[in-house]
Amino acid sequence: MSAFAAKAPTRALTKTVASRRAAKSVKATRGVVAKAGGLGTPFTTWILQQEMEENIDGELAVVLSSISLACKQIASLVQRAGIAGMTGLAGETNVQGEDQKKLDVISNDVFCDVLRQTGRTGVIASEEEDVPVAVEETFGGNYVVVFDPLDGSSNIDAAVSTGSIWGIYESDSTCIPDFSSEDAAKIEEKCVMNVCQPGNNLLCAGYCMYSSSTILVLTIGQGVYGFTLDPTVGEFIMSHEKIQVPKSGKIYSFNEGNYAMWTDGLKKYMDSLKTGGKDGGKPYSARYIGSLVGDFHRTILYGGIYGYPGDAKNPNGKLRLLYECAPMSFIAEQAGGAGSDGKGRILDIMPDKVHQRVPFFTGSVGEVEYLESFM
């Protein structure tokens, strides 16, 4: 059995999660556990059902509800971007030195605002911000939320699919800032300590894709579910239940424009796909949008592999471990797929800085393992 297959259904359990499951076991013996709805279930109802089943607590339910609100707001902004003057550059760069689009800045503000207003987030960390930020307004929960507010924003002007990505961790009680007695430097240090957790500690991860339809996909560690926004009622409705990544698939999604800068092993792998891969036969098909959310969504539905490798110019690639790779890997594994840096599981990597980059490969287990054999 492969390492991915063995570890896919599991996740690191915090004391709180373990206690929730213990409570669920007690409820089960009393025969009062609610049954979660299936296709057609509104997202709000689904959250309440998960809370009733003790899969999440009330604080996390509030956080998830606020994230869905942020996604609706951003979806509306994206749809109106071309006629509301929200395309083009904002005239600023983020901490990675990348030019920020106007919607990058606006979407970041939307996410930060809704998460602060919940009162349940202790630390929020955005790809667009230099450092994680402690939330003074919190009064319960103290969850750590990391997010990329608008992935693929370079595609906005061309109306190509974009998306938001997030991950939720439980806060380390020893790292919760004390605003009454600690200075700004100490608070920032504790925020960084809270955020730099391995993906194995994720409680929840998800993304929302803004395309021909707006689709929210998430996992709370018990399978992957998809919800499509019904604009007539303003609610996400379950459209994908228990998503499963096909074990293999002859579709690859790589930016081959960087081929000349890849390692010899990766070049050999790419060449092999064009002659049918390990099983021979029909060559693989290339599909590359240039938006992680869009490419990832297609990959978990149809199978195959998505990759953003390192190269001679960027040895660690360009995707961020905390904001993109870890949340997407958690989703992939919960759907029976895999997430790797080319040598091992993304979820096993312990971050050493908040904007750390890593090579990223995800998709069908068989396809990821085949790539690793060349690396």
N, C-alpha and C positions, 0 to 999 in steps of 0.2 A: 504493500500500500504506500502511495506517495505521501510526502510530508504534508502537502496541501490537502489531500483527501483525508488524512488523519486529523488535521487540525481545523478544518473548515467549520465544523459545527460548534466549536468551542470558543470561549472568550474568557479573558481574565475576569474574575469575580471580585468585586470589592465587598467589604463587609455589608454595606447597605444592600447591594444586589442579592447577596446570599440571604440576608434577612427577609427580603421581599419574597424570595422563592420558598423560604421556610414557611412564611405566612400563607403563601399560595397553597402549599401542601396541606396546611391545617384546614384551609377553606375547602379544599377538595374532599376531605374526609367528611365535611358537613354537607357536601352536595350543593353548595351555593355558588360555585364558580360560574361566572357569566360566560357565555360563548360569544367569541368575536364574530362579527358579521363578515360576509364575503363580498363578491363583486357587487358594486352598486352602493356600498356603504359610504356615507359621507366621512371625510377625514376627521371632523370634530367628533362624530359618534365613535369612530374607531379608536381615537385617543381615549375617550371615556371608558370604552370596553377594556382597553389594555390596562387602565388604572384599576378597574374593577377586578381584573384577573391578577392584580399585584405584579404585573410585568413592568410597570413604571409607577412612580409615586406622583402625588398631586403636583409637586413642584416641577418635575420634568414634563408633565402634561401641559403645564402653562408655558414652558419654554418652547415645546413643539408647536403649540398653537400660535405663539408669537412668530415663530419662524415661517409658518404657513402664511401668516398675514404679510410678512416682509416679502415673501415670494409673489404674492398677488400684487403687491404694490410695484415691485420691480417688473413683473410681467406687463403691467399697464404702461410703465415708463418705456419699456423696450418697444412695445407696439406703437407708441406715439412718438418715438425718438426722432424719426425723420421729419415730422411736421411740427415738432415742438422745439426745434433748435438744440436738441441734445446729442447730436452726432458730432464727431470731430474731437480734437484734443482739448484737455482742460488747461494746458499750459504748465502742468506740473509733472514731476516724476515721483514714483514711489520709492520705497527703501531699496529696491533692487535696481534702481536706475532706469526703470521702464517708463515710457511716456504714459501718462494716465489719460484715458478717455473721460469725457464729461460724465458719462453714465457710470464709470468706475467710482468716481467721487460720490455721486448721488446715491448709488446702490450701497456703498459703504455706510453712508449716513443713515440710510433706511434700516439696515441690519443693526447698526449700533443703537439706534433709537429704540427699536422694538425690544431688543434684548435688555437694555437698561430699564425700560418701563415695566418689565415683568417683575422685577424685584427678586428674581430667583437665580440670577447669574452673578457669580463672584468675580470672575475674570473673563474678559472677551479679548480675542486676538484675531486680527484681520490681516490678510495678505497685504493690504494697502497701508497698514500702519507700521511704524518703526518698531514699537514694542507693545506687548500686551498691556491692557488697561484694566485696573481694578475698578469695580463698580461700587460706588459708595451707597447707592440707593437700595442695594440688596437687603432683604430681611429674612430670607429663607432659601434653602436649596444650595446656594453657593456653587452652582455648576460652572464648569469651564467650557466655553464655547469658542471653537476656532472656525474660521470661515473664509472662503474666497467669495466676495459678494457678487462678482460678475466675471466668471471665467469665459475666455474667448471674446473679450470685448473688442479685440481688433477686427472682429467680423461684423460689428454693429452697423457700420456705414453701408455694408453690403447686404444687410438684413439676413445674415446667416445665423444659424442657431447658436445660442449662448446659454449660460446657466450659472446657478449659484451652488456652492458646495459647502457643507458644514460637518463638523464632528463635535460630539459632546462628551466631556469627561467629568468624572466626579472630582471635586476639589480635595486636595490633601489638607487635612485639618491643621497640620503644622505649618502650612504655607499660606494660610488666610491672612491677608493684611490687616493690621490694626491701625485704623486711621487716626485714632485718638492719641497714640503714643509713638508711632514710627514716622520717620521722615520719608520723603519722596523716593530716595535711592533705595531704602529698605523695602518699601512697598513694591517698587519695580522689580527688585530681586526676587521677591516672593511670587510675583506674577509670572515671571519667567520660569521659576521652579514648578509652578502649578501647570503651566502650559506644556513644558517639555516632558511629555509622557509618551511611552510607546503605544502604538496603535492597538496592542492587545488590551489596553485599559479602556478603550472606547465603550461607552454605554449605548451610543446611538450615532449613526452617520446617515447622511442623505444628500441628495442633490435635487435641484429643480431645473428642468430644461425649458427654455423659452424658444419655441419653434412654431410649426404649424398649429400645434396645440401646446399648452403648458402642462408639463407632467412632473409631479413630485414623487420621487422614489426614496424610500428610507428603510432602515432596519433598526430594530431595538435589540438585536442579537438573537432573534427568533424567526429568521426568514426575511425575505425582501418583498416589499409591497409597493405597488405603484398607484398613484392617484392622478386623475386627469381633471383639470380645472373646467368646470361647467360655467361659462360666463353668464348664462341666463339666471343662475341662482347664486353665483359668486362663491361656490364651494368646490373643494377638491373631492372627487368621487372615485372610489376604488375601481380601477380598470385592469390592474394586473395583480393577481393573488399568488403568493409564493413563487416568485420568479426564480427560474432555474437556468443557469448558463449551460448550453450544450457542452458535452465533454470534449468535443473537437469542432472545428469549423474552418473552412478554407477561405477565410477572409483575413487580410492583414491590414493594419492601419498604422503606417509609419511615414514620416516625412523623408522620402528618399532623396530629397534635394541635398541632404547632409551625408549621403552615402560615402563620398570620397574621404570624409573625416572620421568614419567609423573604424572600429578595430577589425582586424582580419577575421576574427571569429564571427562577428556580427555580419560582415559582408558575406561570408560563406553561408550563414543561416539565411540571409535574404535571397541569395542566389538559389538556395535549395527550394525555397517556396515557389520559385518560378518554374521549377521542374517537378512540382507535385509534392514536395516535402518528404517526410519520412516514409510515407506509404506510396509515393509515386502517383501516377495518374494525372488527373487534371490539375493544371497550375492554380495557385491561389489567386483570388481576386483582390485588387487593391482598392481600398475605400478610405479616404482621408479627408476629413472636414477641416481640421485645424482648430477644432474646439473640443477640449477634453470631454466635456459633458456629452456632447453630441456623439462623438466617436465611442465613448464608453457605453452609452445607452444602447447604441446599435450592437455593440459587441456582446453585452450580457443577454440580449434578446436572440441574436442570430448565431453566437459563437464566433470563434476565431481569436485574434490577439490584437491588442493595441500596445504600441510601444513608443516611449520617448527616451531613447538611450542617451548616454553621454557620448561626447565626441572629442576630437582634438581641441576644439575651441571651448567647449563646456564639458569637462570630464564627468561632472555629476548631473548632466542634463540641465533642464530649466524648470522642472516641476518641483513644487515645495512638498516636503514630507508631511508637515503638519496640516496644511490647508487643502491639499489635493490627494497626495498618494496614499496616506494612511486611511482617510475616510473612504476613498474609492476601493481600496484593498479590503476593508472591512465589509463593504457591500458585496464585493465580488466573492469573497469567501463564504459569506452567508447565503449566497445564491449558488454555491457549489463550484465556484470558479477559483481563481488564484490571483495573487498580487505579488510581484517579485521585483527585486532590483537587479536581477540577472544572476544572482548568486544565492539568494535566500528570500524568506518572507519579509515583505515590507513591514508587517505588523510587529516583527521582532526587533526592529531597529529602535534604539534609544536615541532620541534627538539630543544633539549637543548645542543647538541654537535654534531660535524660533523660526528663522527663515532658511533653514537647511534645505538643500536640494539633493535629490537622489535620482538615479536612472529609474525608470518605471515601465514595467511590463505587466499587463493584466488581461484576463480573458479566460478562455477554456483551460482547464487543468492540463490536458494533454498538449495543448499548444505552448503553454508557458514552460512546461517541463522540456519540450523539444528545444525551445530557444535556449534554456539554461545549459543544455548539453553542448552548445557551441561556445559558451561563455567561460 
